[in-house]
Amino acid sequence: MRIIVEFFAPGEVLLPWDYLDRLRGLFYHAMAWGRPKLARDVHDEGFSGGGKRYKLVTFSLLYPERYELTPEGIRTRGRLR
């Protein structure tokens, strides 16, 4: 399954370089509101099969329409996908 989330920033936003870690945290935090045990299991254990472990949730980079790279992160506004 694939979920595409789109954000819109009407004003300027600075995404720190570690924004993917923050998105992951936000995702698991939101999941924990409704299903705490599931969130913990998905985060800590993932899925086991064939002697291997797989993480069920992955995140791709955000793709802003307009952006500027700065030492602090990515300065953007408008649509982020």
Phi and psi restraints in degrees (range 20) as a CNS / XPLOR table:
assign (resid 1 and name C) (resid 2 and name N)
       (resid 2 and name CA) (resid 2 and name C) 1.0 -127.2 20.0 2
assign (resid 2 and name N) (resid 2 and name CA)
       (resid 2 and name C) (resid 3 and name N) 1.0 133.9 20.0 2
assign (resid 2 and name C) (resid 3 and name N)
       (resid 3 and name CA) (resid 3 and name C) 1.0 -119.3 20.0 2
assign (resid 3 and name N) (resid 3 and name CA)
       (resid 3 and name C) (resid 4 and name N) 1.0 127.8 20.0 2
assign (resid 3 and name C) (resid 4 and name N)
       (resid 4 and name CA) (resid 4 and name C) 1.0 -107.5 20.0 2
assign (resid 4 and name N) (resid 4 and name CA)
       (resid 4 and name C) (resid 5 and name N) 1.0 124.3 20.0 2
assign (resid 4 and name C) (resid 5 and name N)
       (resid 5 and name CA) (resid 5 and name C) 1.0 -111.0 20.0 2
assign (resid 5 and name N) (resid 5 and name CA)
       (resid 5 and name C) (resid 6 and name N) 1.0 133.3 20.0 2
assign (resid 5 and name C) (resid 6 and name N)
       (resid 6 and name CA) (resid 6 and name C) 1.0 -118.9 20.0 2
assign (resid 6 and name N) (resid 6 and name CA)
       (resid 6 and name C) (resid 7 and name N) 1.0 133.2 20.0 2
assign (resid 6 and name C) (resid 7 and name N)
       (resid 7 and name CA) (resid 7 and name C) 1.0 -113.0 20.0 2
assign (resid 7 and name N) (resid 7 and name CA)
       (resid 7 and name C) (resid 8 and name N) 1.0 153.2 20.0 2
assign (resid 7 and name C) (resid 8 and name N)
       (resid 8 and name CA) (resid 8 and name C) 1.0 -131.4 20.0 2
assign (resid 8 and name N) (resid 8 and name CA)
       (resid 8 and name C) (resid 9 and name N) 1.0 123.3 20.0 2
assign (resid 8 and name C) (resid 9 and name N)
       (resid 9 and name CA) (resid 9 and name C) 1.0 -109.5 20.0 2
assign (resid 9 and name N) (resid 9 and name CA)
       (resid 9 and name C) (resid 10 and name N) 1.0 106.2 20.0 2
assign (resid 9 and name C) (resid 10 and name N)
       (resid 10 and name CA) (resid 10 and name C) 1.0 -66.8 20.0 2
assign (resid 10 and name N) (resid 10 and name CA)
       (resid 10 and name C) (resid 11 and name N) 1.0 -29.5 20.0 2
assign (resid 10 and name C) (resid 11 and name N)
       (resid 11 and name CA) (resid 11 and name C) 1.0 -112.6 20.0 2
assign (resid 11 and name N) (resid 11 and name CA)
       (resid 11 and name C) (resid 12 and name N) 1.0 -178.3 20.0 2
assign (resid 11 and name C) (resid 12 and name N)
       (resid 12 and name CA) (resid 12 and name C) 1.0 -71.2 20.0 2
assign (resid 12 and name N) (resid 12 and name CA)
       (resid 12 and name C) (resid 13 and name N) 1.0 138.5 20.0 2
assign (resid 12 and name C) (resid 13 and name N)
       (resid 13 and name CA) (resid 13 and name C) 1.0 -130.3 20.0 2
assign (resid 13 and name N) (resid 13 and name CA)
       (resid 13 and name C) (resid 14 and name N) 1.0 141.1 20.0 2
assign (resid 13 and name C) (resid 14 and name N)
       (resid 14 and name CA) (resid 14 and name C) 1.0 -108.7 20.0 2
assign (resid 14 and name N) (resid 14 and name CA)
       (resid 14 and name C) (resid 15 and name N) 1.0 114.1 20.0 2
assign (resid 14 and name C) (resid 15 and name N)
       (resid 15 and name CA) (resid 15 and name C) 1.0 -90.3 20.0 2
assign (resid 15 and name N) (resid 15 and name CA)
       (resid 15 and name C) (resid 16 and name N) 1.0 117.6 20.0 2
assign (resid 15 and name C) (resid 16 and name N)
       (resid 16 and name CA) (resid 16 and name C) 1.0 -66.0 20.0 2
assign (resid 16 and name N) (resid 16 and name CA)
       (resid 16 and name C) (resid 17 and name N) 1.0 157.7 20.0 2
assign (resid 16 and name C) (resid 17 and name N)
       (resid 17 and name CA) (resid 17 and name C) 1.0 -59.2 20.0 2
assign (resid 17 and name N) (resid 17 and name CA)
       (resid 17 and name C) (resid 18 and name N) 1.0 -24.9 20.0 2
assign (resid 17 and name C) (resid 18 and name N)
       (resid 18 and name CA) (resid 18 and name C) 1.0 -95.4 20.0 2
assign (resid 18 and name N) (resid 18 and name CA)
       (resid 18 and name C) (resid 19 and name N) 1.0 29.4 20.0 2
assign (resid 18 and name C) (resid 19 and name N)
       (resid 19 and name CA) (resid 19 and name C) 1.0 -62.6 20.0 2
assign (resid 19 and name N) (resid 19 and name CA)
       (resid 19 and name C) (resid 20 and name N) 1.0 -27.7 20.0 2
assign (resid 19 and name C) (resid 20 and name N)
       (resid 20 and name CA) (resid 20 and name C) 1.0 -64.0 20.0 2
assign (resid 20 and name N) (resid 20 and name CA)
       (resid 20 and name C) (resid 21 and name N) 1.0 -38.9 20.0 2
assign (resid 20 and name C) (resid 21 and name N)
       (resid 21 and name CA) (resid 21 and name C) 1.0 -61.5 20.0 2
assign (resid 21 and name N) (resid 21 and name CA)
       (resid 21 and name C) (resid 22 and name N) 1.0 -39.4 20.0 2
assign (resid 21 and name C) (resid 22 and name N)
       (resid 22 and name CA) (resid 22 and name C) 1.0 -68.9 20.0 2
assign (resid 22 and name N) (resid 22 and name CA)
       (resid 22 and name C) (resid 23 and name N) 1.0 -37.7 20.0 2
assign (resid 22 and name C) (resid 23 and name N)
       (resid 23 and name CA) (resid 23 and name C) 1.0 -64.1 20.0 2
assign (resid 23 and name N) (resid 23 and name CA)
       (resid 23 and name C) (resid 24 and name N) 1.0 -42.2 20.0 2
assign (resid 23 and name C) (resid 24 and name N)
       (resid 24 and name CA) (resid 24 and name C) 1.0 -58.9 20.0 2
assign (resid 24 and name N) (resid 24 and name CA)
       (resid 24 and name C) (resid 25 and name N) 1.0 -47.0 20.0 2
assign (resid 24 and name C) (resid 25 and name N)
       (resid 25 and name CA) (resid 25 and name C) 1.0 -60.0 20.0 2
assign (resid 25 and name N) (resid 25 and name CA)
       (resid 25 and name C) (resid 26 and name N) 1.0 -42.5 20.0 2
assign (resid 25 and name C) (resid 26 and name N)
       (resid 26 and name CA) (resid 26 and name C) 1.0 -61.9 20.0 2
assign (resid 26 and name N) (resid 26 and name CA)
       (resid 26 and name C) (resid 27 and name N) 1.0 -42.6 20.0 2
assign (resid 26 and name C) (resid 27 and name N)
       (resid 27 and name CA) (resid 27 and name C) 1.0 -61.3 20.0 2
assign (resid 27 and name N) (resid 27 and name CA)
       (resid 27 and name C) (resid 28 and name N) 1.0 -51.6 20.0 2
assign (resid 27 and name C) (resid 28 and name N)
       (resid 28 and name CA) (resid 28 and name C) 1.0 -66.9 20.0 2
assign (resid 28 and name N) (resid 28 and name CA)
       (resid 28 and name C) (resid 29 and name N) 1.0 -34.4 20.0 2
assign (resid 28 and name C) (resid 29 and name N)
       (resid 29 and name CA) (resid 29 and name C) 1.0 -64.0 20.0 2
assign (resid 29 and name N) (resid 29 and name CA)
       (resid 29 and name C) (resid 30 and name N) 1.0 -45.0 20.0 2
assign (resid 29 and name C) (resid 30 and name N)
       (resid 30 and name CA) (resid 30 and name C) 1.0 -64.4 20.0 2
assign (resid 30 and name N) (resid 30 and name CA)
       (resid 30 and name C) (resid 31 and name N) 1.0 -41.3 20.0 2
assign (resid 30 and name C) (resid 31 and name N)
       (resid 31 and name CA) (resid 31 and name C) 1.0 -63.4 20.0 2
assign (resid 31 and name N) (resid 31 and name CA)
       (resid 31 and name C) (resid 32 and name N) 1.0 -37.5 20.0 2
assign (resid 31 and name C) (resid 32 and name N)
       (resid 32 and name CA) (resid 32 and name C) 1.0 -67.3 20.0 2
assign (resid 32 and name N) (resid 32 and name CA)
       (resid 32 and name C) (resid 33 and name N) 1.0 -24.7 20.0 2
assign (resid 32 and name C) (resid 33 and name N)
       (resid 33 and name CA) (resid 33 and name C) 1.0 -59.6 20.0 2
assign (resid 33 and name N) (resid 33 and name CA)
       (resid 33 and name C) (resid 34 and name N) 1.0 -44.9 20.0 2
assign (resid 33 and name C) (resid 34 and name N)
       (resid 34 and name CA) (resid 34 and name C) 1.0 -92.1 20.0 2
assign (resid 34 and name N) (resid 34 and name CA)
       (resid 34 and name C) (resid 35 and name N) 1.0 -37.6 20.0 2
assign (resid 34 and name C) (resid 35 and name N)
       (resid 35 and name CA) (resid 35 and name C) 1.0 -138.4 20.0 2
assign (resid 35 and name N) (resid 35 and name CA)
       (resid 35 and name C) (resid 36 and name N) 1.0 77.0 20.0 2
assign (resid 35 and name C) (resid 36 and name N)
       (resid 36 and name CA) (resid 36 and name C) 1.0 -57.3 20.0 2
assign (resid 36 and name N) (resid 36 and name CA)
       (resid 36 and name C) (resid 37 and name N) 1.0 -43.5 20.0 2
assign (resid 36 and name C) (resid 37 and name N)
       (resid 37 and name CA) (resid 37 and name C) 1.0 -67.3 20.0 2
assign (resid 37 and name N) (resid 37 and name CA)
       (resid 37 and name C) (resid 38 and name N) 1.0 -42.2 20.0 2
assign (resid 37 and name C) (resid 38 and name N)
       (resid 38 and name CA) (resid 38 and name C) 1.0 -61.7 20.0 2
assign (resid 38 and name N) (resid 38 and name CA)
       (resid 38 and name C) (resid 39 and name N) 1.0 -44.8 20.0 2
assign (resid 38 and name C) (resid 39 and name N)
       (resid 39 and name CA) (resid 39 and name C) 1.0 -59.6 20.0 2
assign (resid 39 and name N) (resid 39 and name CA)
       (resid 39 and name C) (resid 40 and name N) 1.0 -43.8 20.0 2
assign (resid 39 and name C) (resid 40 and name N)
       (resid 40 and name CA) (resid 40 and name C) 1.0 -65.0 20.0 2
assign (resid 40 and name N) (resid 40 and name CA)
       (resid 40 and name C) (resid 41 and name N) 1.0 -44.2 20.0 2
assign (resid 40 and name C) (resid 41 and name N)
       (resid 41 and name CA) (resid 41 and name C) 1.0 -64.8 20.0 2
assign (resid 41 and name N) (resid 41 and name CA)
       (resid 41 and name C) (resid 42 and name N) 1.0 -44.7 20.0 2
assign (resid 41 and name C) (resid 42 and name N)
       (resid 42 and name CA) (resid 42 and name C) 1.0 -63.2 20.0 2
assign (resid 42 and name N) (resid 42 and name CA)
       (resid 42 and name C) (resid 43 and name N) 1.0 -41.2 20.0 2
assign (resid 42 and name C) (resid 43 and name N)
       (resid 43 and name CA) (resid 43 and name C) 1.0 -70.9 20.0 2
assign (resid 43 and name N) (resid 43 and name CA)
       (resid 43 and name C) (resid 44 and name N) 1.0 -48.5 20.0 2
assign (resid 43 and name C) (resid 44 and name N)
       (resid 44 and name CA) (resid 44 and name C) 1.0 -82.2 20.0 2
assign (resid 44 and name N) (resid 44 and name CA)
       (resid 44 and name C) (resid 45 and name N) 1.0 -39.6 20.0 2
assign (resid 44 and name C) (resid 45 and name N)
       (resid 45 and name CA) (resid 45 and name C) 1.0 -105.1 20.0 2
assign (resid 45 and name N) (resid 45 and name CA)
       (resid 45 and name C) (resid 46 and name N) 1.0 -39.9 20.0 2
assign (resid 45 and name C) (resid 46 and name N)
       (resid 46 and name CA) (resid 46 and name C) 1.0 71.9 20.0 2
assign (resid 46 and name N) (resid 46 and name CA)
       (resid 46 and name C) (resid 47 and name N) 1.0 -139.1 20.0 2
assign (resid 46 and name C) (resid 47 and name N)
       (resid 47 and name CA) (resid 47 and name C) 1.0 -125.8 20.0 2
assign (resid 47 and name N) (resid 47 and name CA)
       (resid 47 and name C) (resid 48 and name N) 1.0 132.1 20.0 2
assign (resid 47 and name C) (resid 48 and name N)
       (resid 48 and name CA) (resid 48 and name C) 1.0 -105.8 20.0 2
assign (resid 48 and name N) (resid 48 and name CA)
       (resid 48 and name C) (resid 49 and name N) 1.0 136.1 20.0 2
assign (resid 48 and name C) (resid 49 and name N)
       (resid 49 and name CA) (resid 49 and name C) 1.0 -166.4 20.0 2
assign (resid 49 and name N) (resid 49 and name CA)
       (resid 49 and name C) (resid 50 and name N) 1.0 133.9 20.0 2
assign (resid 49 and name C) (resid 50 and name N)
       (resid 50 and name CA) (resid 50 and name C) 1.0 63.3 20.0 2
assign (resid 50 and name N) (resid 50 and name CA)
       (resid 50 and name C) (resid 51 and name N) 1.0 30.0 20.0 2
assign (resid 50 and name C) (resid 51 and name N)
       (resid 51 and name CA) (resid 51 and name C) 1.0 77.6 20.0 2
assign (resid 51 and name N) (resid 51 and name CA)
       (resid 51 and name C) (resid 52 and name N) 1.0 7.0 20.0 2
assign (resid 51 and name C) (resid 52 and name N)
       (resid 52 and name CA) (resid 52 and name C) 1.0 -121.0 20.0 2
assign (resid 52 and name N) (resid 52 and name CA)
       (resid 52 and name C) (resid 53 and name N) 1.0 160.6 20.0 2
assign (resid 52 and name C) (resid 53 and name N)
       (resid 53 and name CA) (resid 53 and name C) 1.0 -114.9 20.0 2
assign (resid 53 and name N) (resid 53 and name CA)
       (resid 53 and name C) (resid 54 and name N) 1.0 139.2 20.0 2
assign (resid 53 and name C) (resid 54 and name N)
       (resid 54 and name CA) (resid 54 and name C) 1.0 -125.7 20.0 2
assign (resid 54 and name N) (resid 54 and name CA)
       (resid 54 and name C) (resid 55 and name N) 1.0 137.7 20.0 2
assign (resid 54 and name C) (resid 55 and name N)
       (resid 55 and name CA) (resid 55 and name C) 1.0 -85.5 20.0 2
assign (resid 55 and name N) (resid 55 and name CA)
       (resid 55 and name C) (resid 56 and name N) 1.0 130.8 20.0 2
assign (resid 55 and name C) (resid 56 and name N)
       (resid 56 and name CA) (resid 56 and name C) 1.0 -85.0 20.0 2
assign (resid 56 and name N) (resid 56 and name CA)
       (resid 56 and name C) (resid 57 and name N) 1.0 -14.5 20.0 2
assign (resid 56 and name C) (resid 57 and name N)
       (resid 57 and name CA) (resid 57 and name C) 1.0 -120.5 20.0 2
assign (resid 57 and name N) (resid 57 and name CA)
       (resid 57 and name C) (resid 58 and name N) 1.0 125.0 20.0 2
assign (resid 57 and name C) (resid 58 and name N)
       (resid 58 and name CA) (resid 58 and name C) 1.0 -127.9 20.0 2
assign (resid 58 and name N) (resid 58 and name CA)
       (resid 58 and name C) (resid 59 and name N) 1.0 157.6 20.0 2
assign (resid 58 and name C) (resid 59 and name N)
       (resid 59 and name CA) (resid 59 and name C) 1.0 -127.8 20.0 2
assign (resid 59 and name N) (resid 59 and name CA)
       (resid 59 and name C) (resid 60 and name N) 1.0 136.8 20.0 2
assign (resid 59 and name C) (resid 60 and name N)
       (resid 60 and name CA) (resid 60 and name C) 1.0 -96.7 20.0 2
assign (resid 60 and name N) (resid 60 and name CA)
       (resid 60 and name C) (resid 61 and name N) 1.0 172.1 20.0 2
assign (resid 60 and name C) (resid 61 and name N)
       (resid 61 and name CA) (resid 61 and name C) 1.0 -67.7 20.0 2
assign (resid 61 and name N) (resid 61 and name CA)
       (resid 61 and name C) (resid 62 and name N) 1.0 154.6 20.0 2
assign (resid 61 and name C) (resid 62 and name N)
       (resid 62 and name CA) (resid 62 and name C) 1.0 -81.9 20.0 2
assign (resid 62 and name N) (resid 62 and name CA)
       (resid 62 and name C) (resid 63 and name N) 1.0 143.9 20.0 2
assign (resid 62 and name C) (resid 63 and name N)
       (resid 63 and name CA) (resid 63 and name C) 1.0 -118.0 20.0 2
assign (resid 63 and name N) (resid 63 and name CA)
       (resid 63 and name C) (resid 64 and name N) 1.0 96.5 20.0 2
assign (resid 63 and name C) (resid 64 and name N)
       (resid 64 and name CA) (resid 64 and name C) 1.0 -78.6 20.0 2
assign (resid 64 and name N) (resid 64 and name CA)
       (resid 64 and name C) (resid 65 and name N) 1.0 149.8 20.0 2
assign (resid 64 and name C) (resid 65 and name N)
       (resid 65 and name CA) (resid 65 and name C) 1.0 -68.0 20.0 2
assign (resid 65 and name N) (resid 65 and name CA)
       (resid 65 and name C) (resid 66 and name N) 1.0 -45.0 20.0 2
assign (resid 65 and name C) (resid 66 and name N)
       (resid 66 and name CA) (resid 66 and name C) 1.0 -127.6 20.0 2
assign (resid 66 and name N) (resid 66 and name CA)
       (resid 66 and name C) (resid 67 and name N) 1.0 137.3 20.0 2
assign (resid 66 and name C) (resid 67 and name N)
       (resid 67 and name CA) (resid 67 and name C) 1.0 -157.4 20.0 2
assign (resid 67 and name N) (resid 67 and name CA)
       (resid 67 and name C) (resid 68 and name N) 1.0 162.5 20.0 2
assign (resid 67 and name C) (resid 68 and name N)
       (resid 68 and name CA) (resid 68 and name C) 1.0 -139.1 20.0 2
assign (resid 68 and name N) (resid 68 and name CA)
       (resid 68 and name C) (resid 69 and name N) 1.0 129.5 20.0 2
assign (resid 68 and name C) (resid 69 and name N)
       (resid 69 and name CA) (resid 69 and name C) 1.0 -84.6 20.0 2
assign (resid 69 and name N) (resid 69 and name CA)
       (resid 69 and name C) (resid 70 and name N) 1.0 129.3 20.0 2
assign (resid 69 and name C) (resid 70 and name N)
       (resid 70 and name CA) (resid 70 and name C) 1.0 -128.9 20.0 2
assign (resid 70 and name N) (resid 70 and name CA)
       (resid 70 and name C) (resid 71 and name N) 1.0 166.2 20.0 2
assign (resid 70 and name C) (resid 71 and name N)
       (resid 71 and name CA) (resid 71 and name C) 1.0 -59.6 20.0 2
assign (resid 71 and name N) (resid 71 and name CA)
       (resid 71 and name C) (resid 72 and name N) 1.0 -27.9 20.0 2
assign (resid 71 and name C) (resid 72 and name N)
       (resid 72 and name CA) (resid 72 and name C) 1.0 -82.9 20.0 2
assign (resid 72 and name N) (resid 72 and name CA)
       (resid 72 and name C) (resid 73 and name N) 1.0 -23.3 20.0 2
assign (resid 72 and name C) (resid 73 and name N)
       (resid 73 and name CA) (resid 73 and name C) 1.0 157.1 20.0 2
assign (resid 73 and name N) (resid 73 and name CA)
       (resid 73 and name C) (resid 74 and name N) 1.0 -150.7 20.0 2
assign (resid 73 and name C) (resid 74 and name N)
       (resid 74 and name CA) (resid 74 and name C) 1.0 -108.0 20.0 2
assign (resid 74 and name N) (resid 74 and name CA)
       (resid 74 and name C) (resid 75 and name N) 1.0 117.4 20.0 2
assign (resid 74 and name C) (resid 75 and name N)
       (resid 75 and name CA) (resid 75 and name C) 1.0 -92.1 20.0 2
assign (resid 75 and name N) (resid 75 and name CA)
       (resid 75 and name C) (resid 76 and name N) 1.0 125.0 20.0 2
assign (resid 75 and name C) (resid 76 and name N)
       (resid 76 and name CA) (resid 76 and name C) 1.0 -146.4 20.0 2
assign (resid 76 and name N) (resid 76 and name CA)
       (resid 76 and name C) (resid 77 and name N) 1.0 169.2 20.0 2
assign (resid 76 and name C) (resid 77 and name N)
       (resid 77 and name CA) (resid 77 and name C) 1.0 -156.6 20.0 2
assign (resid 77 and name N) (resid 77 and name CA)
       (resid 77 and name C) (resid 78 and name N) 1.0 161.7 20.0 2
assign (resid 77 and name C) (resid 78 and name N)
       (resid 78 and name CA) (resid 78 and name C) 1.0 88.0 20.0 2
assign (resid 78 and name N) (resid 78 and name CA)
       (resid 78 and name C) (resid 79 and name N) 1.0 -149.3 20.0 2
assign (resid 78 and name C) (resid 79 and name N)
       (resid 79 and name CA) (resid 79 and name C) 1.0 -80.2 20.0 2
assign (resid 79 and name N) (resid 79 and name CA)
       (resid 79 and name C) (resid 80 and name N) 1.0 134.4 20.0 2
assign (resid 79 and name C) (resid 80 and name N)
       (resid 80 and name CA) (resid 80 and name C) 1.0 -124.6 20.0 2
assign (resid 80 and name N) (resid 80 and name CA)
       (resid 80 and name C) (resid 81 and name N) 1.0 132.0 20.0 2
